[in-house]
């Protein structure tokens, strides 16, 4: 069996490279379960990674994956929870996100032993959990794997919609100030992103995106530092802000936090590429260390960002920076450029999945025409969604509620329960009850968050297009 057939992945060099792993590949084989071996199969010993990642490198990769645009939305999330409730909610959400990823990695490592495979992607792990779980679950293995495949692709497409809104709103903020005589709607700026996005998404080889990824990483550090400077300048007293917001706003907070923290799509590639994968879990463990840093930074940015801007906090804190300050305005444009580059990198993920479907064709005729057409159609679709729903805060909440709460919370709880159903659910079945609680939280986030977001989107659509007058998010 060749190296590719074993499901091994290329070196995970950056957040952008998450699509170079077999995240959407499906090489699961149940037949190997019946092979008798005297020595238990050790997936770690059988991994042959060309450029393995060190323990510190793995922490850096996870931080880079989790500390993206989501952290800039945390002040908006705290606005919907309040200072006290926001801190508590961020810690609880961080605990759930940390635990669910641990369940996925633990399940993946165990099913790798069962299937005698060195590594598995997220989708493969979900399918294998059913394949090597109870007998009644086995027939669902291929369906679950395929469902997760499609779900991951749709999730990244939804993130692209958020990116379009972010770019449009950032550019609008700057140009509206310097050219007040030609103020355009947010929808117009979203449409203007179409041609640049179509052009950059025609890049088909990931290695040509590496310089773009490097530049984006440098720029986002600059943006983050400048933004924190404005956040901590002349902070108002804590008494001026709500400690606990109205409970009707909590779903928006929960969805925003889940959107910000969840990095389920990049976890397995990082673990699969580690030189010492046994150090990923445990105490302190790579994942625990990374999440302690992530939760702390998200809490700090959310708390002080809301303390600084209050109910004026927008879908991205960069949109709250002073309009009469050239450095602040330049920061908004830099962030728009970062998101533009990030769009191309994230775009590669759903296209990798689509390309595997296209590879099943018997003929390669019109390959270039098909590629250009599909890539253009995807960009048009994401821009179209952004034009229809240009409220950044509500779009982030919607994506977090629908996709990340299901893939990041519900799915891990389900596969962990299924795989351990007839093995070990812990003393007094505590594993089952814990996973039920996680499942209930994810369903509450999914239903309530999507409902509140959809209601807000409908209000936007019925407000004669005056999205900039929306009281929830003013552009």
C-alpha positions in Angstrom: 0.0 0.0 0.0 1.5 3.4 -1.0 2.0 6.3 1.3 -1.0 8.2 0.0 -3.2 5.2 0.3 -2.4 5.1 4.0 -4.1 8.4 4.3 -0.9 10.3 5.4 -0.9 14.0 4.9 1.5 16.7 3.7 3.3 18.9 6.2 0.9 21.2 8.0 2.8 24.4 7.7 0.2 27.0 8.5 -3.5 27.6 8.9 -3.9 27.8 5.2 -2.4 24.3 4.8 -5.3 22.6 6.6 -6.6 21.7 3.2 -3.5 19.8 2.2 -4.3 17.1 4.6 -6.7 14.2 3.9 -9.5 16.1 5.7 -11.9 15.2 3.0 -10.3 11.9 1.9 -12.1 8.7 2.7 -9.9 5.6 2.8 -11.6 3.9 5.7 -11.5 0.1 5.6 -13.4 -2.1 8.0 -11.8 -5.3 6.7 -8.6 -4.7 8.6 -10.4 -5.2 11.8 -10.4 -8.9 11.3 -6.6 -9.1 10.8 -5.0 -10.9 13.7 -1.7 -9.5 14.9 0.4 -10.7 17.8 1.6 -7.2 18.6 -1.0 -4.4 19.1 -0.9 -1.9 16.2 0.8 1.4 17.2 -0.3 4.2 14.8 2.3 6.6 16.2 5.1 4.2 15.2 3.7 3.7 11.7 3.4 7.4 10.9 5.9 8.5 8.3 5.8 12.3 8.2 8.3 13.9 6.0 8.6 17.1 8.1 7.2 16.3 11.6 6.0 19.2 13.7 7.6 19.8 17.1 5.5 20.1 20.3 6.0 23.9 20.4 5.3 24.1 16.7 2.0 22.3 17.2 1.0 24.8 19.8 1.9 27.7 17.4 -0.2 26.1 14.6 -3.2 25.8 16.9 -2.9 29.3 18.2 -2.6 30.6 14.6 -5.7 28.6 13.7 -7.8 29.7 16.6 -6.6 33.3 16.9 -8.1 34.6 13.7 -10.9 37.0 12.9 -13.1 35.5 15.6 -11.1 37.2 18.4 -12.0 40.6 16.8 -15.7 39.7 17.3 -15.5 39.0 21.0 -16.4 42.6 22.2 -19.6 42.3 20.1 -20.2 38.9 21.9 -19.7 40.5 25.3 -22.2 43.2 24.3 -24.8 40.4 24.1 -23.9 38.9 27.5 -22.5 41.7 29.7 -19.1 41.9 31.4 -19.7 39.3 34.2 -21.8 36.9 32.1 -19.3 37.3 29.2 -16.4 36.2 31.3 -18.2 33.2 32.8 -19.7 32.3 29.4 -16.3 32.5 27.7 -14.7 30.2 30.3 -17.6 27.7 30.0 -17.6 27.8 26.2 -13.8 27.3 26.2 -14.2 24.3 28.5 -16.7 22.7 26.2 -14.6 23.4 23.0 -11.5 22.0 24.7 -13.3 18.9 25.9 -14.9 18.1 22.5 -11.6 18.3 20.6 -10.1 16.0 23.2 -12.9 13.5 22.5 -12.3 13.7 18.8 -8.5 13.2 19.1 -8.9 10.4 21.6 -11.4 8.6 19.5 -9.2 9.1 16.4 -6.2 7.6 18.1 -8.2 4.6 19.3 -9.9 3.9 15.9 -6.5 4.1 14.2 -5.5 1.1 16.3 -8.7 -0.7 15.3 -8.4 0.1 11.6 -4.6 -0.3 11.6 -4.1 3.1 10.0 -1.4 5.6 11.0 -3.7 8.6 11.0 -7.2 9.7 10.2 -8.9 13.0 9.3 -11.9 14.3 11.1 -14.4 12.9 8.6 -12.6 9.5 8.6 -12.6 9.5 12.4 -16.4 10.1 12.5 -17.0 7.3 10.1 -14.6 4.9 11.9 -16.4 5.6 15.3 -19.5 4.1 13.8 -17.6 1.3 11.9 -15.9 0.1 15.1 -18.7 0.9 17.5 -21.8 -1.1 18.2 -23.0 -3.5 15.5 -26.2 -1.5 14.9 -24.1 1.6 14.2 -21.8 -0.1 11.5 -24.2 0.4 8.6 -24.1 4.2 9.2 -20.3 4.5 8.9 -20.1 5.6 5.3 -23.1 7.9 5.5 -21.6 9.6 8.6 -18.2 10.0 6.9 -19.8 11.5 3.8 -22.1 13.8 5.8 -19.1 15.2 7.7 -17.2 15.6 4.4 -20.0 17.7 3.0 -20.6 19.6 6.2 -17.0 20.7 6.4 -17.1 22.0 2.9 -20.3 23.9 3.6 -18.9 25.3 6.8 -15.9 26.8 5.1 -18.1 28.2 2.4 -20.1 29.9 5.1 -16.9 31.4 6.6 -16.2 32.8 3.1 -19.5 34.7 3.3 -18.3 36.2 6.6 -15.1 37.3 5.0 -16.9 39.1 2.1 -19.0 41.1 4.6 -15.9 41.9 6.6 -13.9 43.2 3.6 -16.9 45.3 2.4 -17.6 46.8 5.8 -13.9 47.6 6.5 -13.4 49.4 3.2 -16.7 51.2 3.5 -15.7 52.6 7.0 -12.6 54.2 5.6 -14.0 55.5 2.3 -17.1 56.9 3.8 -15.0 59.1 6.1 -12.5 60.4 3.4 -15.1 60.6 0.6 -18.4 61.6 2.3 -19.7 63.0 -1.0 -19.8 59.4 -2.5 -21.2 57.3 0.3 -22.1 53.8 -1.0 -24.1 51.0 0.6 -22.4 48.1 2.3 -24.0 45.9 -0.4 -22.2 47.8 -3.1 -18.8 47.4 -1.4 -19.5 43.6 -1.1 -20.2 43.5 -4.9 -17.0 45.4 -5.6 -15.0 42.6 -4.0 -16.3 40.1 -6.6 -13.6 40.6 -9.3 -10.6 40.7 -6.9 -11.9 37.6 -5.2 -12.5 35.7 -8.4 -9.0 36.5 -9.6 -7.2 35.4 -6.5 -9.3 32.2 -6.2 -8.0 31.1 -9.6 -4.8 30.1 -8.0 -4.9 26.3 -7.9 -1.6 25.3 -6.4 -1.4 25.7 -2.6 2.4 26.4 -2.7 1.7 29.6 -4.6 -0.5 30.7 -1.6 2.3 30.2 0.9 3.8 33.8 0.5 0.3 35.2 0.8 -0.2 33.2 4.0 3.1 34.5 5.4 2.1 38.1 4.6 -1.3 37.7 6.1 0.2 36.4 9.3 2.5 39.4 9.6 -0.3 41.9 8.9 -2.7 40.4 11.4 -0.1 40.7 14.2 0.3 44.4 13.3 -3.5 44.9 13.3 -3.9 43.1 16.6 -1.2 45.2 18.4 -2.6 48.5 17.0 -6.2 47.5 18.0 -5.2 46.6 21.5 -3.5 50.0 21.9 -6.8 51.8 21.1 -8.7 49.4 23.3 -6.6 50.1 26.4 -6.5 53.9 25.9 -8.7 55.8 28.4 -10.8 52.9 29.5 -14.1 54.0 31.2 -15.1 52.6 34.6 -16.6 49.1 34.8 -19.8 50.6 36.3 -20.7 52.1 33.0 -21.3 48.7 31.4 -23.9 46.0 32.0 -22.8 43.1 34.1 -25.5 40.8 32.8 -27.3 41.5 29.5 -30.9 40.5 28.7 -31.2 36.7 28.4 -32.8 37.2 24.9 -29.3 38.3 23.7 -27.4 35.4 25.1 -27.8 33.1 22.0 -25.9 35.7 20.0 -23.1 35.7 22.5 -22.9 31.9 22.6 -22.9 31.6 18.8 -20.2 34.3 18.5 -18.0 32.6 21.0 -18.4 29.2 19.4 -17.6 30.7 16.0 -14.5 32.4 17.4 -13.1 29.5 19.3 -13.9 26.4 17.3 -11.0 25.1 15.2 -12.3 21.5 14.7 -11.2 21.5 11.0 -7.5 22.0 11.8 -7.0 19.9 14.9 -6.6 16.5 13.3 -4.0 17.8 10.7 -1.9 19.3 13.5 -2.1 16.1 15.6 -1.4 13.9 12.6 1.8 15.9 11.8 3.3 16.0 15.3 6.6 14.4 16.0 5.3 13.2 19.4 1.5 12.9 18.9 1.1 11.3 22.3 1.8 14.8 23.8 -1.2 16.3 22.1 -3.5 15.3 24.9 -2.9 15.0 28.7 -1.7 17.4 31.2 -0.4 19.9 30.3 -0.7 18.6 26.7 -0.5 20.7 23.5 -4.2 21.2 23.2 -4.7 22.2 26.8 -1.8 24.7 26.6 -3.1 26.2 23.4 -6.7 26.6 24.7 -5.6 28.2 28.0 -3.9 30.9 25.9 -6.8 31.2 23.5 -9.5 31.4 26.2 -7.4 34.0 28.1 -6.9 36.2 25.0 -10.5 35.9 24.0 -11.7 36.9 27.5 -9.3 39.9 27.6 -10.2 41.2 24.2 -13.9 40.7 24.8 -14.0 42.2 28.2 -11.9 45.3 27.6 -13.2 45.7 24.0 -16.8 45.9 25.4 -15.7 48.0 28.3 -14.1 50.5 25.9 -16.9 50.6 23.2 -20.0 49.4 25.1 -23.1 48.8 23.0 -21.4 50.4 20.1 -19.1 47.4 19.7 -19.4 46.1 16.2 -19.0 42.7 14.5 -15.2 43.4 14.3 -13.6 45.6 16.9 -11.4 47.1 14.1 -14.6 48.8 12.9 -14.7 50.7 16.2 -11.3 52.3 15.8 -11.4 56.2 15.5 -12.4 57.5 12.1 -10.3 60.6 12.4 -7.1 58.7 13.0 -5.1 57.8 9.9 -3.3 54.9 11.7 -6.7 53.5 12.8 -8.1 53.8 9.3 -5.0 52.2 7.9 -5.5 49.4 10.3 -9.0 48.7 9.0 -7.6 48.5 5.4 -4.8 46.2 6.5 -7.4 43.9 8.1 -9.5 44.0 5.0 -6.3 42.9 3.1 -5.7 40.1 5.6 -9.2 38.8 5.1 -8.8 39.1 1.4 -5.7 36.9 1.5 -7.4 34.6 4.0 -10.4 34.2 1.6 -8.1 32.6 -1.0 -6.6 30.3 1.6 -9.9 29.1 3.1 -11.3 28.8 -0.4 -8.8 26.0 -1.1 -10.6 23.8 1.4 -14.0 23.4 -0.3 -12.3 23.3 -3.7 -10.2 20.4 -2.6 -13.4 18.5 -1.8 -15.0 19.5 -5.1 -11.8 18.5 -7.0 -12.0 15.0 -5.6 -15.5 14.8 -6.9 -14.4 16.1 -10.3 -11.6 13.5 -10.4 -14.2 10.8 -10.6 -15.1 11.9 -14.1 -13.9 9.5 -16.8 -12.8 12.4 -19.0 -10.7 15.4 -18.4 -12.2 17.3 -21.2 -12.9 21.0 -20.6 -11.0 20.7 -17.3 -9.9 24.4 -17.2 -13.3 25.7 -18.2 -14.9 23.7 -15.5 -12.4 24.8 -12.9 -12.7 28.5 -13.7 -16.5 28.2 -13.9 -16.9 26.5 -10.5 -14.4 28.8 -8.8 -16.2 31.8 -10.1 -19.6 30.4 -9.2 -18.6 29.8 -5.6 -17.3 33.4 -5.3 -20.5 34.8 -6.8 -22.5 32.7 -4.4 -20.6 33.9 -1.3 -20.8 37.5 -2.5 -24.5 37.1 -3.2 -25.1 35.9 0.4 -23.1 38.8 1.8 -25.2 41.3 -0.3 -28.4 39.7 1.0 -27.2 39.7 4.6 -24.5 42.3 5.2 -24.9 42.5 9.0 -21.5 41.1 10.1 -22.5 40.4 13.7 -25.6 38.4 12.7 -23.8 36.5 9.9 -21.0 35.5 12.4 -23.7 34.4 14.9 -25.6 32.5 12.3 -22.5 30.6 11.0 -21.4 29.9 14.6 -24.9 28.6 15.5 -25.5 26.4 12.5 -22.2 25.0 11.6 -19.6 25.3 14.4 -22.0 24.3 17.2 -23.0 21.2 15.3 -19.5 20.2 14.0 -17.6 21.4 17.0 -19.8 20.3 19.8 -22.6 18.0 18.8 -20.7 15.7 16.4 -17.8 15.1 18.8 -20.2 14.2 21.6 -22.1 11.8 19.3 -19.1 9.9 17.9 -17.4 9.7 21.3 -20.6 8.2 22.8 -21.2 5.8 19.8 -17.6 4.5 19.9 -17.6 3.9 23.6 -21.2 2.6 23.8 -20.3 -1.0 24.3 -16.7 -0.4 25.6 -16.4 2.0 28.5 -18.7 4.8 29.4 -17.0 5.4 32.8 -18.2 4.9 36.3 -21.9 5.4 36.6 -21.9 6.1 32.8 -20.6 9.6 33.5 -19.2 9.8 29.9 -22.7 9.3 28.5 -24.2 12.0 30.8 -21.4 14.4 30.1 -21.8 14.0 26.4 -25.6 14.4 26.7 -25.0 17.8 28.4 -22.6 18.9 25.6 -25.2 17.7 23.0 -28.0 19.7 24.7 -25.8 22.8 24.9 -24.9 22.5 21.2 -28.6 22.1 20.3 -29.6 25.1 22.4 -26.9 27.1 20.7 -27.9 25.8 17.3 -31.7 26.5 17.7 -31.6 29.7 19.7 -28.6 31.3 17.9 -29.9 30.5 14.4 -33.4 31.7 15.4 -32.2 35.1 16.7 -29.8 35.5 13.8 -32.4 34.7 11.2 -35.0 37.0 12.8 -32.4 39.8 12.7 -31.6 39.0 9.1 -35.3 39.1 8.2 -35.6 42.5 9.9 -32.7 43.7 7.8 -34.3 42.5 4.6 -37.6 44.2 5.5 -36.0 47.5 6.5 -35.9 48.9 3.0 -32.2 48.0 2.7 -31.1 50.5 5.4 -28.7 48.1 7.0 -26.5 50.9 8.1 -29.3 52.1 10.4 -29.5 48.7 12.2 -29.3 49.2 15.9 -27.5 46.0 16.4 -24.6 46.8 14.1 -24.0 50.2 12.6 -21.7 50.4 9.6 
